[in-house]
Amino acid sequence: MKSVRQIIRENSIKPIKRLGQCFLVDFSVMKKIIEIADIKRNETVLEIGSGLGLMTELAAEKAAYVYAVEIDKKLTSLLNENLSNYGNVVVVQENILNYKLSLAAHESSKEKIKVIGNIPYNISSPILFHILESKENVSAAVIMMQKEVADRLCAVPGTKAYGIPSVLFGLYTSISREITVSPSSFYPEPEVMSAVVKILINNKPLFPVKDETLFSRIVRTSFAQRRKTLLNNLKCADWHGYDLKKIQNLLGDLGISEKRRAEELSIQDFAKISNAFKIQ
């Protein structure tokens, strides 16, 4: 198998900065990602940013189907050429944020899909939330991302990294940081450390939530300004009839101090607050 650098050189590929292209050149890391994903023969895999197709090949050797989603037209042509021998690979030229993950699930089988990828760091958060929004169609994701983003996903209450992603992903998923990857494993080399994270999407939320949209809004509003107290953040939004006094009473009834900050609240605390709001 040709190396990444050799493929790049032979095809005169120049990484496009605006697309956040940093090609993974360490084949051992690619194999580790596939190993962590634990792909079964009957499963469908969607790869985000298939690039040169080396990890796509590894996935295709194990999965029933692989959807290789790549936005770069030149790389898409290369993928179609290099993966032509794999009858179970579908190359999709598309921005992953515009691609419905449910399409891969519905077109291939009724089972949930697995997502893998070395995602562009400049849009890592939108991609992660895109996956979370498709949780009904995804069983697991193994993603390479900026280490700082991985820290936020895995953070616990009371820490600086704990925030919106920690809570929203924590409600629906089980997350583990699998490996840390140095800049030398990429071309061009990023200025930050990277990490591979495994996200297992649970069949039901960690705590019961009556209204998922309201839960998300409360979490985002509570973290809007981290230095403000919970009450000061919540009172800045329109809660359809909940004025300052009603919000104070609601928090008091739940035994949650209005002077606490969002980073001090557990996922269960946010679920209690969300369920207590009676918004028509």
Number of C-alpha atoms within 10 A of each C-alpha: 5 7 12 19 15 10 14 15 11 9 12 9 13 10 14 10 11 8 13 15 22 21 23 23 18 15 14 10 18 20 15 14 25 19 13 17 20 16 19 13 12 12 19 30 31 25 27 24 27 27 25 22 22 22 22 27 17 15 29 23 14 18 19 19 26 28 26 27 22 24 17 18 12 13 19 23 14 17 24 17 10 14 19 13 9 14 11 16 24 18 20 19 18 17 13 20 15 8 14 14 23 16 11 23 23 13 10 18 14 12 14 21 27 26 23 27 24 26 24 21 20 15 12 18 15 12 17 19 15 17 21 19 13 13 21 17 22 26 18 24 25 26 25 28 24 23 21 13 20 24 18 18 26 20 19 20 16 14 11 12 19 22 26 20 22 23 27 20 21 22 21 19 22 16 21 15 18 16 17 16 19 15 15 14 19 18 17 16 15 18 10 12 16 23 21 25 26 24 25 19 23 16 11 12 14 15 15 13 19 14 13 15 10 18 20 17 12 21 22 19 20 27 20 17 14 15 12 16 18 25 19 17 20 24 18 13 14 9 16 10 11 17 14 14 9 13 19 17 12 17 17 12 12 12 10 16 15 17 11 13 20 28 23 15 20 17 19 15 16 22 24 19 20 22 17 14 19 10 12 6
